[in-house]
């Protein structure tokens, strides 16, 4: 395996997403971290529905449920308008940090969110709704968290929260992030510097922001 200093930044980020952590100083300086430090298309005060016009998400379900619903999708306005929503996005179902830390942090705090008036806690990933459904069932998290697929990545692309993890064989995925949204308006947006990190997007941080 090549030394960390010779890795392309995109490869280094992908390795971190898989749990292979490299010293940031070992990665070539310069543009390698530009994707993590640049601004995003949305921020506090942005309307998340207007930022992604015409975009819908796909609620987690079995294949049979998809067929019976004629593969229906859910418009963003139905998810966010006139509601208080906590939403978190992650690189992919069944991946390490996502399964072991990110989802569990929200699962154990659902009651605390509800006590603060939150209508729904939502997990979204660039996956199809069938994978999201199986993953949610494996994590035993469907009772408190709503899982949605962003099957073509259009939601995350619209918010400028997409990330190319092709080096990890994941393709175009999502940054690791979280937000508190009231009637479609983003009150707080938290984006990790790298998809393997779990410092600002967890449930504890969002609870303190509500």
C-alpha positions as CSV (number, residue, x, y, z in Angstrom):
1,X,0.0,0.0,0.0
2,X,1.3,3.5,-0.8
3,X,2.5,5.7,2.0
4,X,-0.1,8.2,3.2
5,X,1.9,11.2,1.7
6,X,1.6,9.8,-1.8
7,X,-2.1,9.2,-1.7
8,X,-4.4,11.4,-3.7
9,X,-6.7,13.4,-1.3
10,X,-9.8,11.7,-2.6
11,X,-8.4,8.3,-1.9
12,X,-7.3,9.4,1.6
13,X,-10.8,10.6,2.4
14,X,-12.3,7.4,1.1
15,X,-10.0,5.3,3.3
16,X,-11.0,7.3,6.3
17,X,-14.7,6.7,5.4
18,X,-13.9,3.0,5.6
19,X,-12.3,3.4,9.1
20,X,-8.7,3.5,7.9
21,X,-7.5,6.6,9.6
22,X,-4.6,8.6,8.3
23,X,-2.8,11.5,9.9
24,X,-4.1,14.6,8.1
25,X,-0.5,16.0,8.0
26,X,0.5,13.0,6.0
27,X,-1.8,13.9,3.2
28,X,-0.4,16.3,0.7
29,X,-1.2,19.9,1.7
30,X,-3.3,22.2,-0.4
31,X,-6.6,21.4,-2.2
32,X,-7.0,18.0,-0.5
33,X,-9.3,19.5,2.2
34,X,-11.0,22.1,0.0
35,X,-14.2,20.0,-0.2
36,X,-14.4,20.0,3.6
37,X,-13.8,23.7,4.1
38,X,-15.7,25.3,1.3
39,X,-19.2,26.8,1.8
40,X,-22.3,24.8,1.1
41,X,-25.3,25.6,-1.0
42,X,-27.4,25.8,2.2
43,X,-26.8,27.2,5.7
44,X,-28.8,28.4,8.7
45,X,-31.7,30.3,7.4
46,X,-32.0,28.5,4.0
47,X,-35.2,26.9,3.0
48,X,-34.4,23.2,2.4
49,X,-37.4,22.7,0.1
50,X,-36.6,25.6,-2.1
51,X,-32.9,24.6,-2.3
52,X,-33.9,21.3,-3.9
53,X,-36.8,22.1,-6.2
54,X,-38.7,19.1,-7.5
55,X,-36.7,16.7,-5.4
56,X,-38.4,13.8,-3.6
57,X,-37.1,11.1,-1.3
58,X,-38.1,7.4,-1.1
59,X,-39.3,6.1,2.3
60,X,-37.6,2.9,3.4
61,X,-39.7,-0.1,2.5
62,X,-39.6,-3.7,1.2
63,X,-39.7,-4.5,-2.5
64,X,-43.3,-5.7,-2.2
65,X,-44.3,-2.4,-0.5
66,X,-42.6,-0.5,-3.3
67,X,-44.6,-2.4,-5.9
68,X,-47.9,-2.0,-4.1
69,X,-47.2,1.8,-3.8
70,X,-46.3,2.0,-7.5
71,X,-42.9,3.1,-6.4
72,X,-44.2,6.3,-4.8
73,X,-41.8,9.0,-3.6
74,X,-42.3,11.7,-0.9
75,X,-41.9,15.4,-1.9
76,X,-39.7,17.4,0.4
77,X,-42.6,19.7,1.4
78,X,-44.4,16.7,2.9
79,X,-41.4,16.0,5.0
80,X,-40.5,19.5,6.2
81,X,-43.3,22.0,5.8
82,X,-45.2,23.0,9.0
83,X,-43.1,20.5,11.0
84,X,-40.0,20.5,13.3
85,X,-37.6,17.9,11.9
86,X,-34.2,16.6,12.9
87,X,-32.5,15.1,9.9
88,X,-29.1,13.5,9.5
89,X,-27.3,12.3,6.4
90,X,-24.5,9.8,6.2
91,X,-22.2,8.1,3.5
92,X,-24.0,4.8,3.3
93,X,-26.0,2.0,4.9
94,X,-24.1,-0.8,6.5
95,X,-20.9,1.2,6.7
96,X,-18.8,1.4,9.9
97,X,-19.3,4.8,11.6
98,X,-22.9,5.0,10.2
99,X,-24.0,1.7,11.8
100,X,-21.9,1.9,15.0
101,X,-22.2,5.5,16.0
102,X,-24.3,7.8,13.9
103,X,-27.7,6.0,13.8
104,X,-27.4,4.7,17.4
105,X,-26.8,8.2,18.7
106,X,-30.3,9.2,17.4
107,X,-32.0,6.0,18.3
108,X,-31.2,6.4,22.0
109,X,-32.3,10.1,22.0
110,X,-35.6,9.9,20.1
111,X,-37.6,10.5,23.3
112,X,-35.5,13.6,24.1
113,X,-36.2,15.0,20.7
114,X,-39.9,14.3,21.0
115,X,-40.0,16.1,24.4
116,X,-38.6,19.2,22.7
117,X,-41.4,19.2,20.2
118,X,-39.6,17.5,17.3
119,X,-42.2,15.9,15.0
120,X,-39.8,13.5,13.2
121,X,-36.2,12.3,13.3
122,X,-35.0,11.3,9.8
123,X,-32.0,9.4,8.4
124,X,-31.2,9.9,4.7
125,X,-28.5,8.3,2.6
126,X,-27.6,7.8,-1.1
127,X,-29.1,4.3,-1.2
128,X,-32.2,2.8,-2.5
129,X,-35.2,2.5,-0.1
130,X,-34.9,-1.3,0.0
131,X,-31.4,-1.2,1.3
132,X,-32.4,1.5,3.8
133,X,-35.3,-0.6,5.0
134,X,-33.2,-3.7,5.6
135,X,-30.5,-1.7,7.3
136,X,-33.1,0.1,9.6
137,X,-34.5,-3.3,10.5
138,X,-31.0,-4.7,11.3
139,X,-30.4,-1.7,13.6
140,X,-33.8,-2.1,15.1
141,X,-34.3,1.7,14.6
142,X,-37.5,2.0,12.5
143,X,-39.7,2.6,15.5
144,X,-38.2,6.0,16.3
145,X,-36.4,7.1,13.2
146,X,-37.8,7.5,9.6
147,X,-35.4,6.2,7.0
148,X,-35.3,7.7,3.5
149,X,-33.3,6.8,0.4
150,X,-31.9,9.5,-1.9
151,X,-31.4,6.9,-4.6
152,X,-29.9,9.1,-7.3
153,X,-28.2,11.5,-5.0
154,X,-30.3,14.5,-6.3
155,X,-31.2,15.7,-2.7
156,X,-27.6,15.9,-1.6
157,X,-26.4,17.3,-4.9
158,X,-28.9,20.1,-4.6
159,X,-27.7,20.9,-1.1
160,X,-24.1,20.7,-2.2
161,X,-23.6,17.9,0.4
162,X,-22.5,15.2,-2.0
163,X,-19.1,13.5,-1.9
164,X,-17.2,11.3,-4.3
165,X,-16.2,8.1,-2.5
166,X,-15.4,6.1,-5.7
167,X,-12.0,5.2,-4.3
168,X,-13.8,3.2,-1.6
169,X,-16.1,1.7,-4.2
170,X,-19.1,3.7,-2.9
171,X,-19.5,6.1,-5.8
172,X,-21.1,9.5,-5.2
173,X,-22.4,9.6,-1.7
174,X,-23.2,12.1,1.0
175,X,-21.2,14.0,3.5
176,X,-21.8,13.2,7.1
177,X,-24.1,15.9,8.4
178,X,-27.1,16.8,10.5
179,X,-29.6,19.7,10.7
180,X,-32.6,21.0,12.7
181,X,-35.3,22.2,10.3
182,X,-38.4,24.2,11.3
183,X,-41.2,24.6,8.6
184,X,-38.6,24.0,5.9
185,X,-36.1,26.6,7.3
186,X,-32.7,25.3,8.4
187,X,-32.0,26.5,11.9
188,X,-28.7,24.7,12.3
189,X,-26.5,22.7,9.9
190,X,-23.6,20.6,11.1
191,X,-21.2,19.0,8.5
192,X,-18.2,16.8,9.5
193,X,-14.8,17.7,8.1
194,X,-14.4,14.1,6.8
195,X,-17.0,11.3,6.4
196,X,-15.2,9.1,8.9
197,X,-15.4,11.7,11.7
198,X,-18.2,11.9,14.2
199,X,-17.8,15.1,16.1
200,X,-20.6,17.6,15.1
201,X,-23.3,15.6,13.5
202,X,-24.5,13.4,16.3
203,X,-27.7,13.6,18.3
204,X,-26.1,15.2,21.4
205,X,-25.0,18.2,19.3
206,X,-28.4,18.7,17.7
207,X,-30.2,18.4,21.1
208,X,-28.2,21.3,22.4
209,X,-29.1,23.4,19.4
210,X,-32.9,23.0,19.8
